[in-house]
Amino acid sequence: MNSVVQDLRKKGYEVAGCVNLRASGRPLTTLAATLASHALIHTAEGEFFRAALAHASAGCGLTLRELKERELFECAARELNLSPAELEQILKDWGKLLGPPWRQDQKYAALAGWLALL
């Protein structure tokens, strides 16, 4: 990640920070229970990547903000001083401008990036 940040800086960009969207699902239990459940294996995989992102952000000196995924829109509406309807319209307009794919993952990433700029 450090090389990506350095490459961006060489091109004149400044990385504002990083947002890590936390899972809204159930927390992990024991290793044995996780390995016995296909769904929990995927949950563990997500937690692994979130931890790696947090570690890499710290290594690059980036501010890391962690938000629960299910609270993203509520938090964004409050911090951006927008109604949920206004926020939805802005994201819809961005999707038209940017083109496909523009599904939930892309919307969440764009909104998280916007919050990182605050």
LOTI-235013 format. One record per residue (C-alpha): residue number from 1; x, y, z. Coordinates in Angstrom, 1 decimal, decimal comma, padded with zeros to 4 digits, m for minus. Example, Ala and Ser with C-alpha at 12.3 -4.5 7.8 and 13.67 -1.06 7.14 Angstrom:
<rs>
<r i="1" c1="012,3" c2="m004,5" c3="007,8"/>
<r i="2" c1="013,7" c2="m001,1" c3="007,1"/>
</rs>
This chain:
<rs>
<r i="1" c1="000,0" c2="000,0" c3="000,0"/>
<r i="2" c1="002,9" c2="002,3" c3="000,7"/>
<r i="3" c1="004,0" c2="002,1" c3="m002,9"/>
<r i="4" c1="000,5" c2="003,0" c3="m004,1"/>
<r i="5" c1="000,5" c2="006,1" c3="m001,8"/>
<r i="6" c1="003,9" c2="007,1" c3="m003,0"/>
<r i="7" c1="002,9" c2="006,7" c3="m006,6"/>
<r i="8" c1="m000,1" c2="008,9" c3="m006,1"/>
<r i="9" c1="002,0" c2="011,5" c3="m004,4"/>
<r i="10" c1="004,4" c2="011,6" c3="m007,3"/>
<r i="11" c1="001,5" c2="012,3" c3="m009,6"/>
<r i="12" c1="000,5" c2="015,2" c3="m007,4"/>
<r i="13" c1="m002,3" c2="013,6" c3="m005,4"/>
<r i="14" c1="m002,6" c2="013,6" c3="m001,7"/>
<r i="15" c1="m004,2" c2="010,6" c3="000,0"/>
<r i="16" c1="m006,6" c2="012,0" c3="002,6"/>
<r i="17" c1="m007,1" c2="008,8" c3="004,6"/>
<r i="18" c1="m008,8" c2="005,5" c3="004,6"/>
<r i="19" c1="m012,2" c2="004,2" c3="005,7"/>
<r i="20" c1="m012,8" c2="000,7" c3="006,8"/>
<r i="21" c1="m016,4" c2="m000,4" c3="006,7"/>
<r i="22" c1="m017,0" c2="m002,9" c3="009,5"/>
<r i="23" c1="m019,2" c2="m005,9" c3="009,0"/>
<r i="24" c1="m022,7" c2="m005,8" c3="010,4"/>
<r i="25" c1="m022,8" c2="m009,5" c3="010,9"/>
<r i="26" c1="m022,2" c2="m011,6" c3="014,0"/>
<r i="27" c1="m018,8" c2="m011,6" c3="015,5"/>
<r i="28" c1="m016,4" c2="m014,5" c3="015,1"/>
<r i="29" c1="m016,2" c2="m017,2" c3="017,7"/>
<r i="30" c1="m013,6" c2="m019,9" c3="018,0"/>
<r i="31" c1="m011,3" c2="m021,1" c3="015,2"/>
<r i="32" c1="m013,0" c2="m024,6" c3="015,3"/>
<r i="33" c1="m016,5" c2="m023,1" c3="015,0"/>
<r i="34" c1="m015,3" c2="m020,8" c3="012,2"/>
<r i="35" c1="m013,7" c2="m023,7" c3="010,2"/>
<r i="36" c1="m016,9" c2="m025,7" c3="010,6"/>
<r i="37" c1="m019,1" c2="m023,0" c3="009,0"/>
<r i="38" c1="m018,7" c2="m021,9" c3="005,3"/>
<r i="39" c1="m020,4" c2="m018,6" c3="006,1"/>
<r i="40" c1="m018,1" c2="m017,9" c3="009,1"/>
<r i="41" c1="m015,1" c2="m018,6" c3="006,9"/>
<r i="42" c1="m016,2" c2="m015,8" c3="004,6"/>
<r i="43" c1="m016,8" c2="m013,6" c3="007,7"/>
<r i="44" c1="m013,3" c2="m014,4" c3="008,9"/>
<r i="45" c1="m011,9" c2="m013,6" c3="005,4"/>
<r i="46" c1="m013,5" c2="m010,2" c3="005,5"/>
<r i="47" c1="m012,1" c2="m009,5" c3="009,0"/>
<r i="48" c1="m008,7" c2="m010,5" c3="007,8"/>
<r i="49" c1="m008,8" c2="m008,0" c3="004,9"/>
<r i="50" c1="m010,1" c2="m005,3" c3="007,2"/>
<r i="51" c1="m007,3" c2="m005,9" c3="009,6"/>
<r i="52" c1="m004,7" c2="m005,9" c3="006,8"/>
<r i="53" c1="m006,1" c2="m002,5" c3="005,5"/>
<r i="54" c1="m005,9" c2="m001,1" c3="009,0"/>
<r i="55" c1="m002,3" c2="m002,3" c3="009,4"/>
<r i="56" c1="m001,3" c2="m000,9" c3="006,0"/>
<r i="57" c1="m003,0" c2="002,4" c3="006,7"/>
<r i="58" c1="m001,1" c2="002,8" c3="009,9"/>
<r i="59" c1="002,2" c2="001,8" c3="008,1"/>
<r i="60" c1="001,6" c2="004,6" c3="005,6"/>
<r i="61" c1="000,7" c2="007,2" c3="008,3"/>
<r i="62" c1="m002,9" c2="007,5" c3="007,0"/>
<r i="63" c1="m005,8" c2="008,3" c3="009,2"/>
<r i="64" c1="m008,1" c2="005,3" c3="009,4"/>
<r i="65" c1="m011,8" c2="005,7" c3="010,1"/>
<r i="66" c1="m013,9" c2="002,7" c3="010,9"/>
<r i="67" c1="m017,6" c2="002,7" c3="010,4"/>
<r i="68" c1="m020,2" c2="000,0" c3="010,6"/>
<r i="69" c1="m021,5" c2="m000,7" c3="007,2"/>
<r i="70" c1="m025,2" c2="m000,5" c3="008,3"/>
<r i="71" c1="m024,6" c2="002,9" c3="009,8"/>
<r i="72" c1="m022,8" c2="004,4" c3="006,8"/>
<r i="73" c1="m025,8" c2="006,3" c3="005,2"/>
<r i="74" c1="m027,0" c2="007,6" c3="008,6"/>
<r i="75" c1="m023,6" c2="008,8" c3="009,5"/>
<r i="76" c1="m023,0" c2="010,4" c3="006,1"/>
<r i="77" c1="m026,3" c2="012,2" c3="006,0"/>
<r i="78" c1="m025,6" c2="013,6" c3="009,5"/>
<r i="79" c1="m022,0" c2="014,7" c3="008,8"/>
<r i="80" c1="m022,7" c2="016,0" c3="005,3"/>
<r i="81" c1="m025,8" c2="017,8" c3="006,5"/>
<r i="82" c1="m028,0" c2="016,1" c3="003,9"/>
<r i="83" c1="m031,3" c2="014,3" c3="004,1"/>
<r i="84" c1="m031,2" c2="010,6" c3="003,2"/>
<r i="85" c1="m033,2" c2="011,4" c3="000,1"/>
<r i="86" c1="m030,6" c2="014,1" c3="m001,0"/>
<r i="87" c1="m027,8" c2="011,6" c3="m000,3"/>
<r i="88" c1="m029,5" c2="008,9" c3="m002,4"/>
<r i="89" c1="m030,0" c2="011,4" c3="m005,3"/>
<r i="90" c1="m026,4" c2="012,4" c3="m005,2"/>
<r i="91" c1="m025,2" c2="008,8" c3="m005,4"/>
<r i="92" c1="m027,7" c2="008,1" c3="m008,2"/>
<r i="93" c1="m026,3" c2="011,1" c3="m010,1"/>
<r i="94" c1="m022,7" c2="009,9" c3="m009,6"/>
<r i="95" c1="m023,7" c2="006,5" c3="m010,9"/>
<r i="96" c1="m025,1" c2="008,0" c3="m014,1"/>
<r i="97" c1="m021,9" c2="010,0" c3="m014,5"/>
<r i="98" c1="m019,5" c2="007,2" c3="m013,8"/>
<r i="99" c1="m021,4" c2="004,4" c3="m015,5"/>
<r i="100" c1="m021,5" c2="000,7" c3="m014,6"/>
<r i="101" c1="m020,9" c2="m001,1" c3="m012,5"/>
<r i="102" c1="m022,7" c2="001,1" c3="m009,9"/>
<r i="103" c1="m024,0" c2="m001,4" c3="m007,3"/>
<r i="104" c1="m024,1" c2="m001,2" c3="m003,5"/>
<r i="105" c1="m020,3" c2="m001,9" c3="m003,2"/>
<r i="106" c1="m019,4" c2="001,0" c3="m005,5"/>
<r i="107" c1="m021,9" c2="003,3" c3="m003,8"/>
<r i="108" c1="m020,6" c2="002,5" c3="m000,3"/>
<r i="109" c1="m016,9" c2="002,9" c3="m001,4"/>
<r i="110" c1="m017,7" c2="006,3" c3="m003,0"/>
<r i="111" c1="m019,6" c2="007,5" c3="000,1"/>
<r i="112" c1="m016,9" c2="006,2" c3="002,4"/>
<r i="113" c1="m014,3" c2="008,1" c3="000,3"/>
<r i="114" c1="m016,3" c2="011,3" c3="000,6"/>
<r i="115" c1="m016,4" c2="010,9" c3="004,4"/>
<r i="116" c1="m012,6" c2="010,4" c3="004,4"/>
<r i="117" c1="m012,2" c2="013,9" c3="002,9"/>
<r i="118" c1="m014,0" c2="015,5" c3="005,9"/>
</rs>
